[in-house]
Amino acid sequence: MQILILNGPNLNLLGVREPGIYGSQSFEAYLEQLKASFSDVQIAYFQSNHEGELIDKLHEVGFSFDGIILNAGGFTHTSVALTDAVAAIKTPVVEVHISNIFKREAFRHHSYLSPNCVGIISGLGMDGYRLALLYLLHAKTTTS
């Protein structure tokens, strides 16, 4: 099984960016733990601060991978182009947010992505990625 974790803008700063909101662990350290826990799954990772690169990655893997875990960061609330890319692909996408976007500023309460994702996990910290992965694994075994 192949899963892509796709992180958007500013998520390269996890561990140093606003630790009160996002925690003090880097995503790279978390990713190594996740890969060790799911050694039978091929977990690919890509992060970009550029909308077009995220869209290109969705196009690249969106017809061949078994699932995508997408944390689009601030693009969640602004990008019609990114949501169109999610709508255009066949691979199921789970939207993940480290913080609870509904407890933050009002502009963060709306996601352009959600209508085209199979689900959303928000506010459970980095553990949201693990939970999304568990969902994708379960969904794959129940539809295969």
Buried (B, 14 or more C-beta within 10 A) or exposed (E): BBBBBBBBBBBBEBBEEEEEEBBEBBBEEBBEEBEEEBEEBEBEBBBBBEBEBBBBBBEEBBEEBBBBBBBBBBBBBBBEEBBEBBEEBEBBBBBBBBBEBEEBEEEBEEBBBBEBBBBBBBEBBBEBBBBBBEBBBEBBEEEE
